[in-house]
Amino acid sequence: MAEKTMSAEEVLKKYDSESDTMQYTGLMGKFVSALAITFSVFQLYTAIFGVLDAHLQRAIHLGFGLALAYLLYPTKKSWSRTKAHPLDVFLAILGAAAPAYIVYEYNALVLRSGLTLISADLIVGVLGILLVIEATRRVVGIPMVVVVLFFLAYAFLGPYMPGVLAHRGLTLDQLTGHLFYTTEGIFGIPLGVSSTFIFLFILFGAYLESTGLGKFFIDLANSIAGWASGGPAKVAVLSSGLMGTVSGSSVANVVGTGSLTIPMMKKLGYHKDFAGAVEAAASTGGQLMPPVMGAAAFLMAEFVGVPYIEIVKAAVIPAALYFAGVWLGVHFEAKRNNLQGLPKSELPKMGELIRERGHLALPLIVIVYLLVSGYTPMRAALVAIILSILCSALRASTRMKPLEVVQGLEKGAKNVLGVLVACASAGIIIGVVTKTGVGLKLASGLLDLSGGLVLPSMFFTMITAIILGMGVPTTANYVITSTIAAPALMQLGIPVLAAHMFVFYFGIIADVTPPVALAAYAGSGISGGNALKTGVNASKLAIAAFIIPYIFVLSPQLLMINATPSDLIVAVCTAVIGMVAISSALIGYLADNVRGAQRLILIAAGLLLINPGIVTDAVGVGIFALILARQLKRKK
C-alpha cells in the first residue's frame, strides 16, 4: 500500500536528523541560542584574525560542538523536547570540559608528549572518547557507532586476530594518548577541516538560504525548462543542481525543491514513484556539484594534498555528466509517456527574475572567482558570507533584518553539528588505522581478493562504499574508504585524485541505493509513493553515478589530470554516448520504444564505452549508431 502523502515539513521531520533536536523556550532557549551564536563568532574571529594552534583550534571547536549536541539531541527521543533533562545538561558540561582540559593544560601536555599519561590525562581522555561516541549515537546514528566500536575493539584485540590482521595490541594508555592527545586521532585532519573550511561554508549556505536563493533557483529553472517535454521533472533536475552548489544535504535538498517540483510532476502525469525518484536522484547529485560540494570534498583536498580549487576543477565534468544522465532519464521517460511541459504563460520570465533577484547569486560567482584566484577556501568563504548579507540588502524584498543576520549565526552553528560529530568519530577510526597499520593490510587484502586487477578492485571498493553509505554519513564514509580502499586502487597505478574521487562518488550515491536510501524515502514521502519503488527508480535515473567513476578512473582526463583538449573531447563524447545508451535501455525509450533485445544491446554498447580504447569506443559507438538508425527508421 502506498504511503500517505506528507508535507515537506513532515518529511524533513521524519528523515532529517535536525527533527530530533530540542525546541527550547524561555531562558534555556536563549542560552542555547547564545551558545550557538558564540560558537559562530569564535569561528569567524579565527577566520579573520588567524586560527589558533591546530590542537587548540580543534579542541575549542569540539567543545562547542559537544555541548550543543548534548543540549540539542536528547538521550531518548521519547523525552520532552521543550525541557532540558538534567542528564543532558550534565553531559553537555562534560562535553565542553573534556576538550577544555586540553586548552587549560596545553603547555604541560606538550611537555609530557610521548610520555606515559598521568591519571588526570587518562581519565579525561577516556571520558572525551566516550563523549564523542555517545554524541555520535545521538547525532549521526547507531551504524556509525558500531563501526567506531569495531575499530576500538580491533585496537585491543590485535594479538587474537587471524592472519595478516594480527598486531601487538594497544593498551588503554597508548590508545587514549594517541586518540585524544595527538592530532592523529579525534583531533586529526577531519576535525581540523571542520574547524576551519567546513564551518564557514555551512554558515555561508545558511545565509544564502535566508536570502531566498533557493526559491530563485526554482523559478529560474522553471523559466529555462518548464516548457520542455516533461518540464517539471527537468526543473527538478536543474533546480536541485543549482541548490547543490550551496547545499551538502541530499534530504534537505529533496525537501527544499521537491515540495514544489514533485506535485508539479504528478500533475503533469508522472507516476508518483517516478516523481519522487527524479527529485531524489537530482538532489543527491547536489553533493557532487561545485563550487560548494559536500563536506567530504574539503577533506579530500587535505588528504590528497592539493588546493580545494583542484577538487572543484576535477569535479566539474563528472558532476555535469551526472546531471546530464539524470536529465536523459527524465527526457526519455517524458517521451515514452508523451508528457508535455507547462504553458509558457504560466512560467516566470527569466529577464524579470534576474533583474529582481539575480543579485542573490553574486556571492556564488565571487566565491568561484576567489578560489580560482588562489584565495584559501576559508578566506573565500568569509568574503562570501559578508557579501551574501550585503547583496541581500540591495533590494527591500530580499533584505535580511539585523535579527535574521544573528539567527543565521545560530543556524550555521546548529547545521554543522552533524558534520562536526561525524568528523570527530571518523578521527577515532583514522587513529586506530594509523596506530595499528591495518589500513595497508586491508588494502593488500583487497588487492589479493581482486587478483591485482583494476576492474574487480574498483567493484569491491564500490560495494564497500555503498554498504557503508547505508549506515554512515558521506563525510565518515569517505574518511573510512579513503583510508582503507583508496590505497588499494593507488597501488594499481590509479592517480591519487581519481582513487579518492571514486570512493567519494559511491559514498554519496548510497543515498539513492535501496534498501536504505534516505533521499528516495524523503521523495516518496512528498509524492505519496512506495519508498522501495522510488529508490529503484532513483537508482535507474542515477545510473550515471555508477558509471562515471569507472570512466574517470580509466580516463583521468575527465578529472583534468594531464588532459589535452583532444583527449578531453573524446573522453566526454564517449562518456555521454555511453550514458545515453544505458539510460535509454533502462527507461525503454531512445527515438522510439526500446524492445527487450535492443535494451541488452544498448547496455552492452554503453559498457564498452566505459573502457577507453580505440577498439572498444569504435564498437560501442557503432552499435549505438546502428540501434539509433533502426529506431529512427521505425519511427519514420
N, C-alpha and C positions, 0 to 999 in steps of 0.2 A: 504494500500500500504506500502511496506517495506521501511524503512528509507534508505537513501543513506549512503553507507559505508564512514566512516570518518577515518582519520588518528589518531594515538594515541594523537598527539599534539592537534588536533581539538577536540577530546573527552575530554581531560583534560581542554581545554579552555571552553567547554560547561558545564561541570559538576563539575569542581573543583573550589572552591572559590578563589584559587590563580589567576585564569584567570581574576578576576575583579580588580587586582591590577594595580597601575600606573607603567608606564615604563619610568622613568625619564632619561634624558640625561643631559650632561653638569654639571654645578655647583650644581643644585638641586639633580641630581642623585648621585653625590659624597657625598653630605650632608646626604642624606637618608642612603646610604651605611655606612658612618661613624657612624651614629646614631645606626644602627643595629649592627655594629661591637662593638661599645662601650657597647651596651646592653649585648652582649655575654661576653665581657671582664669582666663586672661587675659580671655577674653570675659565671664565672669561678673564679674570685677573691674571692667571698664569699664562694665558694665551697672549695677553697684551704685554706683560712685563717680563715674561720668560718663565719656563717651567722650572720646578724645583729639581733637586737630585732625584734620579729615577725612583729609588725606593720610597722616598718621602712623598713624591707626587702620587705614586700609585697607592701608598698606604692611606693618604687622606681621601683619595678618590674612593677606595674600597670602604673606608669608614663611613662616609656619607651614604654610599650605596647600600651597605648592610643595614644601617639604621633605618633608612627609608623602606627597604624591603621588608623588614620585620614589622614596621608600623603600618605598611600598606597591604601586606599579604598575611592574613590571619593564619594561625596554626591549623585551624579546622575551617572548612568552608561553611560549616553549619553555624559558626559563631556569629554574633551580631556584627553587622557591617557599619554600624554607626558609633559603637562604643569600644574603646580600646581595652583589650584583655590585659591584665597585669603580666601574664607570661610574655606576651608580645612586647610589652614595654620593657620588661627586664632584658629580653634577648636583644632588643634594639640598642639598649645601653651597652651590653656586652659587645654587640657588633661594631659599635663605634669605638669602644675601649681597646679591643684587641689590636687593630691597626694603629691606634693612638699610642700604644706601648712602643711601637717601632719609632714613631716620631719623637717621643719623650726620651727614649733610651738610645737614640740613633748613634751618637758618638761612641757610647760604651759598646754597642753591638758591633760597630766597625772594628773596634779594638779586639773584641772577642771573636771576630770572624775566623772560622776554621777550627776553633777550639770546641771542646765538649760544652753543650748547653748547660747553663746553670738552671736551678729548679724553676725560677720565675720564667725564664725563657721557654722552658719546656712546657710549662702549664699554659702560658699564653699562646704558644704556637699550636699546641694540640687544640685548645679552645677555638683559635682562629680557623683552623682547618674544619672543625666540626660545624662552626657557624656558617662557613661558606657552603658546606654540603647541605645543611638544613635550609639555607636561603635558596639553594638550587632546587630543592624539593618544592618549595613554595612558588617560586617564580618561573622556573623552567619546566619542571615536571619530574616524575619518578624515573622515566627511562634514562635521563641524564645522570641521575643519582646512582642508578645501577651500574652504569659504565664507570663512573668515578670510583665506586666501591670495588669494582672488579680490579681496577688497576692498583688500588691501595692494597688489596689482598695479595695481588701478584708481587708487590714490593716486599711483603713479609714472607711469602711462601716460596721464594725463589729456590731454595735448596730442595724442595719437594716437587718441583715442576719437571716434566719429562723432557728428554732430548735437549734440543738447542734452546728451549725456553728457560732452562735452569740457570740460576745465578746464585751468588753467595747469600742473598737475602740482606735486608736492611733492618737495623734496629730502630726503635721509636725515636731515639735521639737523632740518628742520621737522617731519617726521613723528614722529621719535623724541621730540623735545621735547613734542609735543602728546600722544602716546600714553602716555609714561612719566612726564613731569614736570608734568602738569596733572591736574586732576580731571575731565577730559572724555574720557579715553581708558580705559586699563586700570583706573585708579583712579576711574572715574566712578560714576554712580548705581548700576548693578547691583552692583558690588563693595561700595559703601557700604551698600547694603541687606543684602548677605550678611554684612557685618562687624558688623551690629547686630541687626536683627529676625530674619533668616532663621536665623542660627546658633542663637539662643536657642529658636526654635520647633522646630528639628530636635532640639536637645538635650531639649526638652520631650517630643517624640514618642518619643525613645529611652527616656526614663524611664517613660513610660506603657506602652510595650511590655514593659519589665522587670517592671511590676506585674501583668501578666496581663490587661490591659484587653481585648486582642483576643479572648481566649477568652471573656471575659464578654459581649462584643458578640455573638459567635456563639451562645452559649447563650441570650441574651436574644432574639435574632432567632428562634431555634427555638421559644421559648415563645410568641412572638407569632404566627408564621405557619407553623410547621412542620406544623400540622394541616390547613392550607387546601389547596385543589386545586393540585397542583404545588408542595407545601410546600417541599421543599429548595431549589428554584430561587428561590422568594420569600425564603427565608432567606438565600441568597447575595446577593440584591439588598439586603436590609435590613442584613446584617452588613457588606457592603462599603461601604454608605453610612455606617454608623456608624464603620467603620475609617477612612473617608475624612476624618472630622473631625480626625484626628491624623496622617494619613499623606499624603505627597505623591508616592508612587511607585506607578504602576499595576502594575508587575510584582511588587513586593513585596506589594501588596495581593492580587493573584491567588494568590500562593504562600501567604500567611498565612491567608486564608479558604478558598481553593479546595481546599487539601489535605483539608479536611473536607467542604465542600459539594459538590464535583464527584463524589466517589464516591457520596454520598447521592443526587444527581440521577440518576446512571446506574443505581443500584439501583432507583429508583422507576420507570424506564422511559424517561427522556430519552435521546435519541441522544447518543453521546459528542461529536460535533461541536457539538451544541447546548448540552450541559452546559458544555463549555469556554468557549463563546461567552457564556453567561449571566454567568459569573464575570468574564470579560474586560471585558464591557460595563459591569457594575456597578462593578468595581474602577477602571476608567478614570474613571468619574464621581466617584470619591473626591476627585480634584483640584479638582472644582468645588464641593465641599461645605464650607460654613463650619462652624466658625469658623476652623480652621487649613487653609487651602487650599494649593495648590501654591506654590512659591517665587515664581512669576511674579506671583501676586496682590499680594505685598508690593512688587514692582517697579511694578506698576500704580498702587498708591497714590502712589508717588513721582512717576511720570511724569505722572499725571493731576493731582497736586497736591491730593489730598483725604486725610483721615484714613483709616486702614485700615478702621475700622468702616463707612465709607461703601461700601467694596468688599464687605464682608461683607453689608451690607443689600441691595446691588444683586444679589448672587449668590444670595440665599435662594430666591426664587421660581424663577429658571431652574434651579437645582440640584434643587429639589423636582420641577419639571416633567420634568427629565431622568430622575430615578429613577422617576417615575410612568410615563414612556414605556417604560423597561426592564421595569417591573412588568407593564404591559399586555401587552407582547410575551410574557413568561413565562406570564401568565394565559391568553392566547389559545392558546398552544401546548399548555398543560396541558388546556384544554377540548377542543381539537381531537383530542387523543390520549387523552382520558379518563384523565388521570393524577391519582391521588388523593394526599392528604397522608399523613403519618405518624400512627400511632395516638397519641392524647394521652397514653397511659400510658408511651410511650417518650420523651416530651419533658420537659425541665426545667420546673419550676414557677416562674412569674415572681416570685411573692412571696418564695420562698426565695432566688432569685438576687439580688434587690435587697437582701434582709436580709444575705446573706453577702458579696456583692461590689459592691453598689451604690455603696459609698463610693469605689470606684476612678474613677467618673465625675465625682466632685465637682470635680476641677481643671478639667475642661472647662466645667462650669457657671460656675465662678468666672471663668475667662478671658473668657467671653462677657459676664458682668456687668461686669468691669473695662473691657473695650473699650467697652461701651455707656456706662459711667460717665465716659468721657473719658480714661482712662489711655492712655499711649502703648503701642503693641504690645510694645516692649522691656520696659517695666515690667510689663505684664500677663503676658508670658511668664516673666519672672523669678519673679514671685509663684507662677505655676502650677507651675514647676519645683520650688520649695520645697514647695508644697502636695502635689504628686504623691508626694514622698518621705514626707511626714508622713502622708498619707492611707493609704499602703500599710502603715504601721505600726499602723493601727487594729485589724487582725486578724493573728494569727500566720500564717495561711495565705497572706497576700499581702505580708507584711513583707519589705522588702529588707534584706539584711545590709550592713554597712559596706563590704565588698569589692564588692558589687553596685552600691552608690552610686558608688564610684570607677570601676568598669567602665562605668557609664553616662556618665561624663565622657569616657572613651576612645571609646566607641561613638558618642557625639554628634559628636566631632571627626572621626572617620572617615566618618560618614554625610554630613557637609557637603561633603566634597571634590568630589563631582560638581557640586554647585550652585556652589561657590566657583570652580572652574576654568571652568565654563561662563560665569559672570558676568564673569570676567577676560577671556576671549576675546571675549565679546559686547561688552565695552568697547572692544576694538580696532575692531570693526565700527562702533560708535557714533562713535568718534573719527574714523574715515575719513569717515563720513557728514557729521559736523558740519564737518570741515575743508574738505571739497570741495563741500559743498552739494548732494550727489547725492540726498539724501532728497527734497527738494522737486521735483527733476527727475523722479525715478521716480514720485512721486505725481502729477505733472502728466501723465506718460506713461500712467499707469493710467487717469486721467480721460479722456484722449484715446481710449484703446483702448475704453473703455466708452461713449463718446459723451456723457459727462456724465450718464448715467442711473444711478439708485441701484442697482437690482437687478443690472445687469451688473457694476457696480463691486464690489458685495458678492460676486458669484460669482467674479470674478477674484481677489479678496482671499482668498476661501475656498480656491481651488485653490492659491494661493501658500503659504498657511499649512499646508495638508495635505502638500504636496510637501516643504516644509522640515521638517515634523514627522516625516517618514520617516527623516531623517538626523540631526537635531539635537534635543537635549532641549527640553522645554517652555519652560524659562527662556530659553534662547538664541533659540528660535523666536519667543517673544513679543517679545523685545528687537528682533529684526530686523523683524518685521511691524509692530510699533508705531511703528518709526522710518520705515518706507518706505510701508506700505499704509494704516495708520490715518489719517495726514494726508489722504490722498485722500478717505476717507469723511467726514472732518470738513469738507472743502471743499464737500461736497454738503449741508451743513446737519445732518449727523448729530451728536447730542450726543457730547462727548469721551468720556465714560464708556462709552456704548454702542459707539462705534467700537473702543475698547480691549478691551472685553469680547468683541466679535465675533472679533477675531483671537486672543484668549486661548482661547476655546472651540475654535476649529478647530485650534489648535496641539496641544491636548490630545487631540482626537478622532483624531488621526493614529495613536495607539496601537492603535486597532482598525480602521484603514483599510488593507485589502490594497493592494499586496503586502507592504509592510513594516508589520507590526502586532505589536509586541513583546508586548503584553498578551495578544493572541489566541494567539500562539505559545506563551506560557507556559501558558495554559489548555489548549491541545491537548497539551502535554507531560504534564500531570497526567491528562487524560482518555484519552490514547492515540488521539486523533482526528487528522484531517487538518488541518494548520495553515491551509491556504488556505481550506478549507470553514469552519473555526472562525472565521476572520477575516470571511468573508462573512456568516455568521450573526450575529456580533457587531455588524457594521455595520447589519444589519437591526434588531437589538434597540436599538442606539444611535441609531436614526433621529431620535429627539428632539433629539440634539445637533446634527444637521444642520439641523433646522428652527427650534429655539428661538432661535438667534442672529438669524435673519431676523425672527422675530416681535418680539424685544425691540428691534431697530433700528427697525422700523416702528412698534412700540408701546412707546416708552421707559417707559411706566407700569410694565411688568414689572420694571424696574430701580429702581423707586421714584423716578423722575425726574418731578417735577411731577405726581404721581399723586393723583387724588381717589379716595375709596373706590369710587364707582360705576365710574369708568374702570378701576380695578384689577380689580374683579369681572368686568367684561365681557371684559377682556383675558385674564384667567386662564381663564375659562369657554370662550372661543372657542379658546384655545390647547389646552386639554385635549381638547375635541371634535375638533379638528384632528388631534391625536396619536392619539386612539382610531381615527379614520378611517384614517389612514395605517398605523398599526401593525396593525390588523385586515386591511388589504389585503395587507400584506407577509407576515403569518403565514398568512392564508387562513381566518380564523375571526372572527366577530363574536358573534351569538347562535346562529349555525349556520355551517356551512361556507360560505365565500365563493367564488362561482364567478368565472370569468375576467372577464366583462364588469363584474360588480359590483366587482371589485378596482380596475379602472381608474376607475370612477365614484367609489369611496371615496377614491382618491388625489387625484382632481380636487377633491372636496369638501374634503379636508384642505388642499390648496394654496390654495384660495380663502380659507380661514380664516387663512392666514398674513398676508395683506394686510389691515390694519384698514380697516373701512368698513362702513356700514350695509348696502349692497347686497351686497358680497362675503360678509359674515358671514351675512346672511339666506339667500342662495343656498346657501352651504356647509352651514349648519345644516339647511336644508330638504332638501337632497339626502341628507345623513347620516340624518335622521329617516325619510325615505322608505325607504332601504335597510334600516334597523333594523326598521321596521314590517313590511316584507316578510319579513325574517328571522324575526322573532318569530311571524308568521302561519304561515310554512312549518314552523317547529319545532313549533308547537302542533298 
